[in-house]
């Protein structure tokens, strides 16, 4: 099963995206911040990342750059 990491700081939108993807047969991990997403990536392997761009503290661009340093293959 494909595991998707959803990084979205809006709790309702995060839940909606994860629910939709789960109904389509994907496994999702929802995170409300980039910091939470880093933790989730250390604890789980993910196949795809869907990320918000405008987030507090660490924005989506900085998050993507950090992910690229760890894994150049994962689609974001």
N, C-alpha and C positions, 0 to 999 in steps of 0.2 A: 504494500500500500504506500502511496506517495504521501510523505509528511510535509506539510506546509507551515512555515513559521509566519504568523501574521503580526506585524508590529504596527500598532495604531493606538494613539493615546486617547482617542475618543472611545470610551467604554462601550457605548451603544453600537457604534459603527464596528468596533472590533468584534463584538458578539454577533452582529448581523453577518459579517463576512465569514467568520468561522462557522456559523450555523449553516450558511449557504454551501460552503465548501464541504462540510461534513455530509450534508444531504446529497452532494454530488459524488460521494464515495471517497473523499480524501480525509486524511487524518490531519487535524490542525492543532497548533499550539499558539494560543493568543497571548500576546505580551503588550502591556500598556506603555512601555518605554524601551529605549535601546538598551539600557542597563539590564532590564529584565530579559531582554532578548539574548544578550551575551550569556547570561546565566543559563537560559534554556538551551542555547547552542552547545554549551559545555556538557550539559546533562543528557542531551538527545542528539541524534543525527537528524538533519533535515535535508530535504531534497530541493526545496524552493523557498525563497523568502519574498513575502509581499510586505512592503514597508511604506509607511507614511513618510512624507518629506518634511513637513513642518511639525516638529515635535519639540517640547521643551528640553533643555539641557543638551542633549545630543540630537542633532537633526538627522534626517534620513540620508543625506549625502555623507556626513561624517561616519554614520553607522555603516554605510555601504563600503567606504574606504577601509574601515577596520575589518570588516568581513573579508574583503579582498586580500588583506594581508594574511589572514588565516586560511582562506580557501578561495582560490582563483576560479574554481569550477562551478560553484553553486550559482544558479540563476537568481538574480534579484530583480 
